[in-house]
Amino acid sequence: MTPSVLQVENLTKRYGEVEAVRGISFQVAEGEVFGLLGPNGAGKTSTVEILEGLRDADGGSVSVCGYDPKTQSGELKHQIGAALQATALPEKLKVIEALHLFAGFYKRRRNPEDLLKRFGLVEKRTAFYGQLSGGQKQRLALAIALINDPKVVFLDEPTAGLDPQVRREIYDIIEELRRDKKTIVLTTHYIEEAERLCDRVAIVDHGQIIAQGTPRELKQASADKTRIEVRLAREESEENLRALEGVSDCRTLNGSYVLHCQRPPQAIVSLVKHLEAESNELVSLEISTPSLEDVFIELTGRRLRD
Amino acid sequence: MRVRLALRNKMFFFFSVVMPLGFFFLYAAVFAKGIPRAVASLLGPVLALNVMGSFWGLSATLVTFREQGILRRFHVTPATATDMLVSSILANYVLTLPTVITELLLARFVFHVPSLGNLGSVLLLVSIGTISFGSLGLVIASVTNTMQETQVLNQLLWLPLIFLSGATIPFTYLSSLVQQIALFLPATYLVSGLKRAIVDNYGPTKLLLILGSLTAWFLLTLFLSSQLFRWEPEARIARKAKLYVAATAIPFLLLGIWENKYGRVIAQEKVAVERLDEADRAERRARQKDQKPDASAPNQDDSDQKR
């Protein structure tokens, strides 16, 4: 069994009246990519910042690479790398200077020139940070996160605010790190990111982990439930739709009705017959196989990005 | 990194090179009228203005770095608050020294000041002054949240420092009550110390009290700024911060009480002004003597008439 490099038990954190983290527990094995998936304000960033030693927890226990971030933050920081949610550097700092600057903080360091090549920044070697595009800045942030060849890398919303093309470039880089067996803790509110990049995912909402497992395991819980999203001309009651043959569950979501069913053809036929009988009309219908968003909706009744 | 970033910043050139040299020429060419003796007596205040300005740049840079989230990124590295503060102070010192040396060279070779006094004392005072006023800037950055607040606090501190210390208005022109208040300001001692080092050739041993007070002040402000240091833009200022900031006044509070009782700075300023006035009078007498005809030589017309 692969040893755990990170253990979190019953972590809590509050900011004044607000409980941002309410008893989160998880472990991350060496070489694993672990995702914290949840909407904005779920407590993902607060959790990761505690693991990085940027904030102190109010309760619970944390161990990262065998160190307590609260009492052994100096030693811990030599072992971790991080790309923060909004990494900012001085505008007039050159790319190569930034790498050398951060390399200087660590006992163990990689060759900045190698990282420039790896992250496709050779052409921007002497460019000022302020002249870089969003994607280039994020690549530099990832390069800096790896400058000390860390045991654990924290990536907090690594593709937030980037356009889809650039996001895919970043995914390619993270997949490369995954192939290199780097231990990565990733926070995101993008389903595709969690499904594509993570070995295991913890779904976080309102400061708690509501489900945890591999993406396949999590979707398996909904695997027998194909999702049919329908819009109707007139309102219908959830109970009536839930009672239809082939339908196991029905929820209202932003004016649509989301039906979960094990036998989609039967469910559709039942629905059409019911609507005819009620003189109602089907405006639109969408069928999809379960995704992590469905798992989130099933658990919370909300979309991930509401 | 700090030195490189400053050299790439146009504002740095204006505030750290153009303005100080501008002040130098204003003082030397206009106020001192290019007279070497007068330039020498104003060189101390000019250097002091340059040195005191350290706190502006440091406070602004630190607050900007915090506001923009740059400090936050450094917080994930093994760098400590003390590392950040000491590197800021050292970078500021490296950036200030060339302008100071330029001003000394201009005074010597352009305005023909015959002697720059005790250079060892001058460099010691400039060095300790730069790092101690720089450290003041770091304390300011620790208790302000935004650039606006920082600039307001900088102005509130800057005005008494320049107007009451003798750096702009000659110390002896101030009323006796204002002079007594000025004796509680670190700037007063920096200006006085530089004047004594340049004009009266005071060595470091004669300036021990001033050097010691500035050093104690630097160590206190550095310690406090490390205790109050905040990495995050939204981190709250500790309640005890105001008390700590007030504690930075202790070294010069004590020195001010001592100086008010024994009055050496005020007496030294008066003597220096009298010496300058006496030198001016002697020079005027010498010029008048050169212009008048010799009174002891016999009048040529009278001699001719007697014959």
Chai-1 contact restraints between the chains, C-beta under 6 A:
chainA,res_idxA,chainB,res_idxB,connection_type,confidence,min_distance_angstrom,max_distance_angstrom,comment,restraint_id
A,E52,B,V76,contact,1.0,0.0,6.0,A-B,restraint_1
A,L54,B,H75,contact,1.0,0.0,6.0,A-B,restraint_2
A,G74,B,P78,contact,1.0,0.0,6.0,A-B,restraint_3
A,K77,B,T77,contact,1.0,0.0,6.0,A-B,restraint_4
A,K77,B,P78,contact,1.0,0.0,6.0,A-B,restraint_5
A,H78,B,P78,contact,1.0,0.0,6.0,A-B,restraint_6
A,A82,B,V76,contact,1.0,0.0,6.0,A-B,restraint_7
A,A86,B,G69,contact,1.0,0.0,6.0,A-B,restraint_8
A,T87,B,R73,contact,1.0,0.0,6.0,A-B,restraint_9
A,A88,B,Q68,contact,1.0,0.0,6.0,A-B,restraint_10
A,A88,B,G69,contact,1.0,0.0,6.0,A-B,restraint_11
A,A88,B,I70,contact,1.0,0.0,6.0,A-B,restraint_12
A,P90,B,L5,contact,1.0,0.0,6.0,A-B,restraint_13
A,K92,B,L5,contact,1.0,0.0,6.0,A-B,restraint_14
A,K92,B,R8,contact,1.0,0.0,6.0,A-B,restraint_15
A,L101,B,M1,contact,1.0,0.0,6.0,A-B,restraint_16
A,F105,B,T77,contact,1.0,0.0,6.0,A-B,restraint_17
A,F105,B,P78,contact,1.0,0.0,6.0,A-B,restraint_18
A,F105,B,A79,contact,1.0,0.0,6.0,A-B,restraint_19
